[in-house]
Amino acid sequence: MSFPPDFLWGAATSAYQVEGAVAEDGRAPSIWDTFAAERGIDSGEVACDHYHRWPGDADLMAGLGMNAYRFSLAWPRIVPAGTGPVNPAGLAHYDRMIDGLLERGITPVPTLYHWDLPQTLQDRGGWTSRATAEVFAAYTEVCLDAFGDRVGTWLTVNEPWVVSVLGYRLGLHAPGEQDLRTSVLVAHHLLLAHGLAMGRIRERRPEARAGIPLSLYPTYGASAADAEAAWGSDGYTNRWFLDPVLRGEYPQDMVELFEGLVGPLDFVRDGDLPVIGTRSDLLGVNYYTRRRVSAAPQDGLPWRVERAEEGVPRTETGWEDVPGAFYDLLVRLRRDYAIPLLITENGGVWNAGPDASGRVRDTGRALALRRHLLALARAMDDGARVLGYLHWSLLDNLEWAEGYSQRFGLVHVDRATQERRVKDSARYYARVIAANAVVDIEEDE
């Protein structure tokens, strides 16, 4: 169960979830600042104070042996109005951080967009406006020109399914809208933004490798009779994004379904799909759990997502903890799309805190990590080409609308003092990294 010598081992975060400093050094409000204020929920005003504490966090990563760090560039920190003047202080912050990572032997893996759209752009229509995709391409150019000499791997638009569905269909995420047609429109504009960004990367940094990180859910029928429903649900969460990015086309069964529900998809213009399908070097895989569905209508769609299956291990949020589905997903991606993969997120919630000695015994996370790494190794043995594994998350951070109630981190963060404590799961992960192989959990982990 060993891995290639150039395998990337690391962790991931996003700017709004960890940085804090939302009104410092020229950063302007994002849609998440606005959404948190309107809903009265936990905000990223302080978060993990990573904006100021990143050197210590980078030391933690280096101490654990990590050689890669996925983080996001905050659009409202770099181009505060979304378009127009660039903020020198924002560029300077990420300049220092990228240099600091490289000095510690850590490969920077920046994400261009992880949900913190500048509020000024939202006021002009946000992702419902095609112009936002064009503006994103210009912002991408700014980032490439500023950091491209030191960044060899780029990620474009994080999880467009989550943005479009939770933000525009279910209203659970910023900006809190609820309309299926708008959700499909936004998904298209996010994919178009990805394609335009890929074009800019190809033009300005042809030596770099780049791709999109997608939230992917292996989908299974609750019974043998539900296979067709499972395929439809797979189209909704997975193929609607995989096929245009990697094949240059939307899946026809989903086009027909959406047109039957929301009318003609006339916002898909001639020439859009070749742009979205601009060659990718890798696919970012964000995997947490599976979906089980049955053939029963729910919320206007012809399938129903079932509750967690009895007897299946779960995280503390109730998500099924199913490494076998992770294996299935990776083998399916090799079979159907034949593209190198980078695990850009994988993890779960275990809320263990420090004991009397200050030790954080998050045994559930360590066990799940080992099982998922075994599934990853098995998929690689069966032909999946995987470039690296970036655990979500480095730090206990702001979990979007769920606030600070869920702890995904390898490192415990005390909300009152910002003190960091390396959890048992991180110590286990460090031994995996040192061995470049899946190792057994020791009795004291």
C-alpha positions in Angstrom: 0.0 0.0 0.0 2.8 2.4 -0.9 2.4 5.5 -3.1 4.5 7.1 -5.9 7.6 9.1 -4.8 6.1 12.3 -6.2 2.8 11.9 -4.5 1.3 15.0 -2.9 0.3 14.8 0.7 -1.4 17.7 2.4 -4.5 19.4 3.6 -7.0 22.0 2.3 -8.8 25.1 3.5 -10.7 28.0 1.9 -10.2 31.7 2.5 -13.5 32.7 4.0 -13.5 29.6 6.3 -10.1 30.3 7.9 -8.7 33.7 7.1 -10.8 36.2 9.1 -9.6 39.8 8.7 -12.6 40.5 6.5 -12.2 44.3 6.7 -8.4 44.5 6.7 -5.9 45.6 4.1 -8.5 46.6 1.5 -10.7 43.5 1.5 -14.2 44.2 0.5 -17.4 42.3 1.5 -18.3 39.0 -0.1 -21.7 37.4 -0.5 -20.9 35.3 2.5 -20.3 38.3 4.7 -23.7 39.6 3.6 -25.4 36.3 3.9 -24.1 35.7 7.4 -25.2 39.1 8.5 -28.7 38.7 7.0 -29.3 35.3 8.5 -27.7 36.0 11.8 -25.4 33.1 11.6 -21.7 32.6 12.4 -19.5 34.7 10.2 -15.9 34.5 9.0 -15.0 37.8 10.6 -12.4 36.1 12.7 -12.6 32.4 11.7 -9.2 30.8 12.4 -7.3 34.1 12.0 -5.2 32.3 9.3 -4.6 35.7 7.6 -2.3 36.6 10.5 -1.4 33.2 11.7 -0.5 31.4 8.5 3.3 31.2 9.2 2.6 29.2 12.3 0.0 27.0 10.4 2.6 26.5 7.7 5.1 25.4 10.4 2.5 22.9 11.6 2.1 21.5 8.1 5.8 21.2 7.6 6.1 19.5 11.0 3.6 16.9 10.0 5.5 16.3 6.8 3.0 17.7 4.4 4.3 18.7 1.0 1.2 20.4 -0.4 -1.4 22.9 0.8 -4.6 23.7 -1.0 -5.9 27.1 -0.1 -8.1 29.6 -1.9 -7.4 33.1 -3.1 -10.0 35.5 -1.8 -11.4 37.4 -4.8 -12.7 40.3 -2.7 -9.2 40.6 -1.2 -7.4 40.7 -4.6 -9.9 42.6 -6.7 -12.3 44.1 -4.1 -15.0 45.2 -6.5 -14.7 42.0 -8.5 -13.5 43.9 -11.5 -11.4 47.0 -11.9 -8.6 48.1 -9.5 -6.4 45.4 -8.0 -5.6 45.6 -4.3 -1.8 45.6 -3.8 -2.1 44.6 -0.2 -4.1 41.5 -1.2 -1.5 40.5 -3.7 1.2 41.1 -1.2 -0.4 38.8 1.4 -0.6 35.8 -1.0 2.9 36.6 -2.3 4.2 36.2 1.3 2.2 33.1 1.9 3.2 31.4 -1.3 6.9 32.2 -0.7 6.6 31.0 2.9 5.1 27.7 1.8 7.8 27.1 -0.8 10.5 27.9 1.8 9.0 25.1 3.9 9.0 22.6 1.1 5.2 22.8 0.6 3.7 23.0 -2.8 1.0 25.7 -3.1 -2.2 24.6 -4.7 -4.5 27.6 -5.0 -8.2 27.6 -5.8 -9.3 30.7 -7.7 -12.9 30.6 -6.5 -14.1 29.0 -3.3 -17.5 30.7 -3.0 -16.6 34.2 -1.7 -18.0 36.3 -4.6 -17.4 40.0 -4.2 -20.7 41.6 -3.1 -20.4 44.3 -5.7 -20.7 41.6 -8.4 -23.7 40.1 -6.6 -25.3 43.5 -6.8 -25.0 43.2 -10.6 -26.6 39.8 -10.8 -23.8 37.5 -9.4 -23.6 34.1 -11.1 -27.0 34.6 -12.7 -25.2 37.1 -15.0 -23.1 35.7 -17.8 -20.8 38.8 -17.3 -19.6 37.3 -14.0 -17.9 34.5 -15.9 -16.1 37.0 -18.1 -15.0 39.0 -15.1 -13.8 35.8 -13.4 -11.5 35.3 -16.4 -10.0 38.7 -15.9 -9.5 38.0 -12.2 -7.8 34.8 -13.2 -5.3 36.7 -15.3 -4.5 38.9 -12.3 -3.7 35.8 -10.2 -1.7 34.1 -13.0 0.4 37.2 -13.6 1.0 37.7 -9.9 1.7 34.1 -8.7 2.1 32.0 -11.8 5.9 32.0 -11.6 5.7 30.0 -8.4 2.5 28.1 -8.8 2.5 25.0 -10.9 -1.0 23.6 -10.1 -4.2 25.6 -10.3 -7.8 24.8 -9.3 -10.6 26.9 -10.9 -14.1 26.9 -9.4 -14.8 24.8 -6.3 -17.9 22.6 -6.3 -20.3 24.3 -8.8 -23.0 21.8 -7.8 -22.9 23.0 -4.2 -23.0 26.6 -5.3 -25.8 26.2 -7.7 -28.0 23.9 -5.6 -27.4 25.0 -2.1 -27.1 28.7 -3.0 -29.7 29.0 -5.7 -32.2 26.1 -5.5 -32.4 25.3 -1.8 -31.4 28.7 -0.4 -29.1 27.2 2.3 -26.0 28.9 1.1 -25.2 32.4 -0.1 -27.0 34.2 -1.8 -30.0 32.2 -0.5 -32.2 31.9 -3.6 -34.7 29.1 -4.3 -35.4 28.5 -8.0 -34.5 25.4 -10.1 -34.1 27.3 -13.4 -31.9 29.8 -11.8 -29.9 27.0 -10.3 -29.3 25.4 -13.7 -28.4 28.8 -15.2 -25.9 29.4 -12.4 -24.3 26.0 -12.9 -23.8 26.8 -16.5 -22.2 30.2 -15.8 -19.9 28.6 -13.2 -18.8 26.0 -15.7 -18.3 28.7 -18.3 -16.1 30.6 -15.8 -14.1 27.4 -15.3 -13.6 27.1 -19.1 -12.6 30.7 -19.6 -10.2 30.4 -16.7 -8.6 27.3 -18.2 -8.2 29.2 -21.5 -6.3 32.0 -19.6 -4.1 29.4 -17.9 -3.3 27.8 -21.2 -2.4 31.1 -22.7 -0.4 32.6 -19.8 1.0 29.5 -18.0 1.1 26.7 -20.5 3.5 24.8 -18.3 1.1 24.7 -15.4 -1.4 21.9 -14.8 -5.0 22.8 -13.9 -8.5 21.5 -13.4 -11.8 21.9 -11.5 -12.6 20.4 -8.1 -16.0 18.8 -8.1 -18.1 17.5 -5.3 -18.8 14.0 -6.4 -21.3 11.5 -4.9 -21.3 7.8 -5.9 -25.0 7.1 -6.3 -26.7 3.8 -5.7 -30.2 2.6 -5.9 -31.8 1.7 -2.6 -33.0 -1.5 -4.3 -32.5 -3.2 -7.6 -35.7 -1.5 -8.9 -34.1 1.9 -8.3 -31.2 1.7 -10.8 -32.8 4.2 -13.2 -33.4 6.6 -10.4 -29.8 6.3 -9.3 -28.6 7.0 -12.9 -30.8 10.1 -13.0 -29.5 11.3 -9.6 -26.0 10.7 -10.8 -26.7 12.9 -13.8 -27.9 15.7 -11.4 -24.9 15.7 -9.1 -22.1 14.2 -11.1 -22.5 13.9 -14.9 -24.0 17.4 -15.3 -20.5 18.7 -14.4 -18.2 15.9 -15.5 -19.5 15.5 -19.0 -19.2 19.2 -20.1 -15.8 19.6 -18.5 -14.3 16.4 -19.7 -16.4 15.6 -22.9 -17.5 19.0 -24.0 -21.2 18.1 -23.8 -24.1 18.0 -21.4 -25.6 14.5 -20.8 -28.7 14.3 -23.1 -30.9 12.6 -20.5 -30.4 15.5 -18.1 -30.9 18.1 -20.8 -34.3 16.5 -21.5 -35.2 16.3 -17.8 -34.2 20.0 -17.1 -36.0 21.3 -20.2 -39.1 19.4 -19.1 -38.9 21.1 -15.7 -37.7 24.6 -16.4 -38.1 25.2 -20.2 -35.4 25.6 -22.9 -31.9 26.0 -21.8 -31.4 28.9 -24.0 -28.7 30.4 -21.9 -26.3 27.7 -23.3 -24.9 29.5 -26.3 -23.2 28.3 -29.4 -19.5 27.9 -28.6 -20.0 27.6 -24.8 -19.4 23.8 -24.6 -16.1 23.8 -26.4 -14.9 26.5 -23.9 -16.1 24.6 -20.9 -14.4 21.5 -22.3 -11.0 23.2 -22.7 -8.5 20.5 -22.0 -8.0 19.8 -18.3 -4.8 18.3 -16.9 -6.5 16.9 -13.8 -9.8 16.6 -12.0 -10.1 17.6 -8.4 -12.2 15.0 -6.5 -14.0 16.2 -3.3 -15.5 13.0 -1.8 -17.3 12.7 1.6 -20.2 10.3 1.3 -22.5 8.4 -1.1 -26.1 8.9 -2.1 -28.8 6.3 -2.0 -31.9 7.0 -3.9 -35.2 5.5 -4.7 -37.7 6.0 -7.6 -40.0 8.4 -5.9 -40.5 12.1 -6.7 -39.1 14.6 -4.2 -38.9 18.4 -4.5 -39.8 18.3 -8.2 -37.2 15.7 -9.2 -38.0 12.1 -10.1 -36.0 10.4 -7.3 -35.8 10.6 -3.6 -32.6 10.7 -1.6 -32.8 8.1 1.2 -31.6 8.4 4.8 -28.4 6.8 5.9 -28.6 3.0 5.9 -28.9 1.3 9.2 -25.7 -0.4 10.3 -23.4 1.7 8.1 -20.8 3.7 10.0 -21.4 7.4 10.2 -19.6 10.6 11.0 -20.9 12.9 13.7 -23.1 14.8 11.2 -24.8 11.5 10.3 -23.1 11.2 6.9 -22.4 7.6 5.9 -18.7 6.8 6.2 -18.3 4.5 3.2 -14.7 4.0 1.9 -16.0 1.4 -0.6 -17.9 4.1 -2.4 -14.7 6.2 -2.6 -13.1 3.3 -4.3 -16.0 2.9 -6.7 -15.9 6.6 -7.6 -12.2 6.6 -8.4 -12.4 3.5 -10.5 -15.5 4.9 -12.3 -13.6 8.1 -13.1 -10.7 6.1 -14.6 -13.1 4.0 -16.7 -15.4 6.8 -17.9 -13.1 9.8 -18.2 -9.4 8.6 -18.1 -8.0 11.8 -16.5 -5.4 12.1 -13.7 -7.1 12.8 -10.3 -6.2 14.9 -7.4 -8.1 14.2 -4.1 -8.8 17.9 -3.2 -11.1 17.1 -0.3 -11.9 14.1 1.9 -12.7 14.0 5.5 -15.6 14.2 8.0 -16.8 15.6 11.3 -15.6 14.3 14.6 -16.0 16.9 17.3 -13.6 15.6 19.9 -12.0 18.3 22.0 -9.0 18.4 24.3 -8.9 16.1 27.3 -7.5 17.1 30.7 -4.0 16.7 29.3 -4.7 18.8 26.2 -4.7 15.8 23.9 -7.4 15.5 21.2 -8.3 11.9 20.7 -10.3 11.9 17.5 -10.1 8.2 16.9 -13.0 8.2 14.5 -11.2 10.5 12.1 -8.0 8.5 12.3 -9.9 5.3 11.5 -11.8 6.8 8.7 -8.7 8.3 7.2 -6.9 5.0 7.2 -9.9 3.2 5.6 -10.2 5.8 2.9 -6.5 5.7 2.2 -6.7 2.0 1.8 -9.5 2.4 -0.7 -7.4 5.0 -2.5 -4.5 2.7 -2.7 -6.7 -0.1 -4.0 -8.1 2.1 -6.7 -4.6 3.1 -7.8 -3.7 -0.6 -7.9 -6.7 -1.0 -10.2 -5.6 1.7 -12.6 -6.8 5.1 -11.2 -4.0 7.7 -11.7 -4.0 9.8 -8.5 -1.6 12.7 -8.1 -2.1 13.4 -4.4 -4.4 13.4 -1.4 -5.4 16.7 0.4 -7.4 16.1 3.5 -10.2 18.4 4.5 -9.4 20.2 6.5 -6.2 21.4 8.0 -8.0 23.4 10.7 -11.3 23.3 12.5 -12.9 26.2 10.6 -16.2 27.9 9.7 -18.4 25.3 8.1 -20.4 27.8 6.1 -24.0 28.0 7.2 -23.3 25.4 9.9 -21.0 27.8 11.6 -18.5 26.6 14.1 -20.5 23.6 15.2 -18.7 21.1 13.0 -15.0 20.2 13.3 -13.4 18.8 10.2 -9.8 19.7 11.1 -6.7 17.7 11.7 -5.7 20.5 14.0 -8.0 21.6 16.8 -8.6 25.4 17.0 -9.8 26.9 20.3 -12.4 29.4 19.3 -11.7 31.7 22.3 -7.9 31.7 22.2 -7.0 30.5 18.6 -4.7 28.0 20.2 -3.8 25.1 17.8 -3.6 21.5 19.0 -2.5 18.7 16.7 -5.1 15.9 16.9 -4.3 12.2 17.1 -5.6 11.9 13.5 -2.9 14.4 12.4 -0.2 12.4 14.2 -1.4 9.3 12.4 -1.4 11.1 9.0 2.1 12.3 9.7 3.2 8.6 10.0 1.5 7.8 6.7 3.2 10.7 5.0 6.6 9.7 6.4 6.2 6.1 5.2 4.5 7.2 1.9 2.3 4.2 2.6 -0.8 3.3 4.6 0.3 2.2 8.0 -1.5 0.7 11.0 -3.0 3.0 13.7 -0.9 2.6 16.9 -2.6 2.0 20.3 -1.9 5.5 21.6 -3.5 7.3 18.5 
